[in-house]
Amino acid sequence: GKPNKGISLYRSMLDSKEEAPNEFMYSAVLKACGLAGDLRLGRLIHERIGEENLKGDVVLMNAVLDMYVKNGRVSEANKAFSEMSQPNSTSWNTLISGYCKAGLIDEAVGLFHRIPQPNGVSWNCLISGFVDKGSPRALEFLVKMHREGLVLDGFALPCGLKACSFCGLLTMGKQLHCCVLKSGLESSSFALSALIDMYSNCSSLSDAA
């Protein structure tokens, strides 16, 4: 596949010794390592970044975080995160997403509360994590997100509907249906399938018709 092709090109460049890789090359190869599952090479590049004093490059370090998360190595992602002097919102969100994917939702919540300014992606990562675990706390954070003045978008609303579905909360599901209509998301396949599931599981299929 293409990720393996990118990794092969990188190895060829190293073997030729004609040109030293730079931060742009490292970022591209780290992305390929995440997609191809090449943890060994990803770790080697992380080491080189340290040796070349590039850990101050937040974009590059975010690529390191993403590589570890995609390889399911949350503890190593957390260690890389701790090496960053000024993590940005992408850094925080990548690590939160990693914790959620690993099922470490309490750790994800703890990290979320440390973010200086959580954005919509931060909230959505956490809400999605609760939904994946079948936890009603997804709705708790959806309500908090709304109270904070953030827009419930085409990702947050379907997640909320899924939570209503497995919790059997028809009344709240109907309220979220109104939000879907007000947001103009009624034609979204993601929102529509979540609505149908919610009404079906809450024994109100006539409303889904």
C-alpha positions as CSV (number, residue, x, y, z in Angstrom):
1,G,0.0,0.0,0.0
2,K,0.9,3.7,-0.1
3,P,2.1,4.0,3.5
4,N,4.6,1.1,2.9
5,K,5.7,2.8,-0.3
6,G,6.4,6.0,1.7
7,I,8.4,4.1,4.3
8,S,10.4,2.4,1.6
9,L,11.3,5.7,0.0
10,Y,12.4,7.0,3.4
11,R,14.7,4.0,3.9
12,S,16.1,4.4,0.4
13,M,16.9,8.0,1.2
14,L,18.7,7.0,4.4
15,D,20.7,4.4,2.6
16,S,21.8,6.8,-0.2
17,K,23.0,9.3,2.4
18,E,22.7,12.0,-0.2
19,E,20.2,14.1,1.8
20,A,19.4,14.2,5.5
21,P,15.7,14.0,6.4
22,N,14.1,17.1,7.8
23,E,11.0,17.7,10.0
24,F,8.7,17.6,7.0
25,M,10.0,14.2,6.0
26,Y,9.8,12.9,9.6
27,S,6.1,14.0,9.8
28,A,5.2,12.3,6.6
29,V,7.0,9.0,7.6
30,L,5.4,9.1,11.0
31,K,2.0,9.3,9.4
32,A,2.9,6.3,7.2
33,C,4.1,4.4,10.3
34,G,0.8,5.0,12.0
35,L,-1.2,3.8,9.0
36,A,1.1,0.8,8.3
37,G,1.6,-0.2,11.9
38,D,5.3,0.2,11.8
39,L,5.9,0.9,15.4
40,R,9.6,0.1,15.3
41,L,10.4,2.7,12.7
42,G,8.2,5.2,14.4
43,R,10.1,4.8,17.7
44,L,13.4,5.2,15.8
45,I,12.2,8.5,14.3
46,H,11.0,9.7,17.7
47,E,14.5,9.0,19.0
48,R,16.1,10.9,16.1
49,I,13.8,13.9,16.8
50,G,15.2,14.0,20.3
51,E,18.7,13.7,19.1
52,E,18.2,16.5,16.6
53,N,16.6,18.8,19.2
54,L,13.3,19.0,17.3
55,K,10.9,18.3,20.2
56,G,10.0,22.0,20.2
57,D,8.3,21.5,16.9
58,V,4.7,21.0,18.0
59,V,3.5,19.8,14.5
60,L,6.2,17.2,14.4
61,M,5.5,16.0,18.0
62,N,1.8,15.8,17.2
63,A,2.8,13.4,14.4
64,V,4.7,11.3,17.0
65,L,1.6,11.3,19.2
66,D,-0.7,10.2,16.4
67,M,1.7,7.5,15.3
68,Y,1.7,6.0,18.9
69,V,-2.1,6.3,19.2
70,K,-2.7,4.6,15.8
71,N,-0.4,1.8,17.0
72,G,-2.4,1.4,20.2
73,R,0.5,2.6,22.4
74,V,-1.2,5.1,24.7
75,S,1.5,5.0,27.4
76,E,4.2,5.9,24.8
77,A,1.9,8.6,23.4
78,N,1.6,10.0,27.0
79,K,5.3,9.9,27.5
80,A,5.8,11.8,24.2
81,F,3.1,14.3,25.3
82,S,5.0,15.0,28.5
83,E,8.1,15.9,26.4
84,M,6.2,18.8,24.8
85,S,6.8,22.2,26.3
86,Q,3.7,23.8,24.6
87,P,1.2,21.2,23.5
88,N,-1.6,22.7,21.3
89,S,-5.3,21.7,21.0
90,T,-4.4,19.0,18.5
91,S,-1.9,17.5,21.0
92,W,-4.5,17.3,23.8
93,N,-7.2,15.9,21.5
94,T,-5.0,13.3,20.0
95,L,-4.1,11.9,23.4
96,I,-7.7,12.1,24.6
97,S,-8.8,10.2,21.5
98,G,-6.1,7.6,22.2
99,Y,-7.3,7.0,25.8
100,C,-10.9,6.7,24.6
101,K,-9.9,4.2,21.9
102,A,-8.0,2.2,24.5
103,G,-11.1,2.2,26.7
104,L,-9.4,4.3,29.4
105,I,-12.3,6.7,29.7
106,D,-11.5,7.9,33.3
107,E,-8.0,8.8,32.2
108,A,-9.5,10.6,29.2
109,V,-11.8,12.6,31.5
110,G,-8.8,13.5,33.7
111,L,-6.9,14.7,30.7
112,F,-9.9,16.7,29.4
113,H,-10.1,18.6,32.7
114,R,-6.5,19.6,32.3
115,I,-7.0,21.3,28.9
116,P,-6.6,25.1,29.1
117,Q,-9.4,25.6,26.6
118,P,-11.3,22.5,25.3
119,N,-12.7,23.0,21.8
120,G,-15.5,21.2,20.1
121,V,-13.2,18.3,19.0
122,S,-12.1,17.8,22.6
123,W,-15.8,17.5,23.7
124,N,-16.6,15.2,20.8
125,C,-13.7,12.9,21.5
126,L,-14.9,12.4,25.0
127,I,-18.6,12.0,24.2
128,S,-17.7,9.5,21.5
129,G,-15.6,7.6,24.0
130,F,-18.6,7.3,26.4
131,V,-20.8,6.2,23.6
132,D,-18.4,3.5,22.6
133,K,-18.4,2.2,26.2
134,G,-22.2,2.3,26.3
135,S,-22.1,4.9,29.1
136,P,-24.9,7.4,29.8
137,R,-22.3,9.9,30.8
138,A,-22.1,10.8,27.1
139,L,-25.3,12.7,27.6
140,E,-24.0,14.4,30.7
141,F,-21.1,15.8,28.7
142,L,-23.3,16.6,25.7
143,V,-25.4,18.8,28.0
144,K,-22.3,20.4,29.5
145,M,-21.0,21.1,26.0
146,H,-24.2,22.9,25.1
147,R,-24.1,24.9,28.3
148,E,-20.5,26.0,27.5
149,G,-21.9,27.6,24.3
150,L,-20.4,25.2,21.9
151,V,-22.3,24.1,18.8
152,L,-23.7,20.6,18.9
153,D,-22.6,19.6,15.4
154,G,-23.1,16.7,13.0
155,F,-20.9,14.5,15.2
156,A,-22.1,15.4,18.7
157,L,-25.8,15.1,17.9
158,P,-25.7,11.6,16.4
159,C,-23.5,10.5,19.4
160,G,-26.1,11.9,21.8
161,L,-28.9,10.1,19.9
162,K,-26.9,6.8,20.2
163,A,-26.6,7.4,23.9
164,C,-30.4,8.0,24.1
165,S,-30.9,4.8,22.1
166,F,-29.0,2.5,24.5
167,C,-30.4,4.3,27.5
168,G,-34.0,4.2,26.3
169,L,-34.4,7.9,26.7
170,L,-37.1,8.8,24.2
171,T,-37.9,12.3,25.6
172,M,-34.3,13.5,25.4
173,G,-34.0,11.7,22.0
174,K,-36.9,13.8,20.7
175,Q,-35.2,17.0,22.0
176,L,-32.1,16.1,20.1
177,H,-34.2,15.4,17.1
178,C,-35.4,19.0,17.3
179,C,-31.7,20.1,17.5
180,V,-31.0,18.1,14.4
181,L,-33.8,19.9,12.5
182,K,-32.7,23.3,13.8
183,S,-29.1,22.6,12.7
184,G,-30.2,21.6,9.2
185,L,-28.7,18.1,9.7
186,E,-31.8,16.2,8.7
187,S,-30.3,15.1,5.4
188,S,-27.1,13.7,7.1
189,S,-27.0,10.0,6.8
190,F,-25.1,9.8,10.1
191,A,-27.8,11.8,11.9
192,L,-30.6,9.9,10.1
193,S,-29.4,6.5,11.0
194,A,-28.9,7.5,14.6
195,L,-32.4,8.9,14.7
196,I,-33.9,5.7,13.3
197,D,-31.9,3.6,15.8
198,M,-33.0,5.8,18.7
199,Y,-36.7,5.6,17.8
200,S,-36.5,1.9,17.1
201,N,-34.8,1.1,20.3
202,C,-37.1,3.3,22.3
203,S,-40.1,1.5,20.8
204,S,-41.4,4.5,18.9
205,L,-40.8,3.5,15.3
206,S,-43.8,5.4,14.1
207,D,-41.9,8.6,14.8
208,A,-39.0,7.5,12.7
209,A,-41.2,6.9,9.6
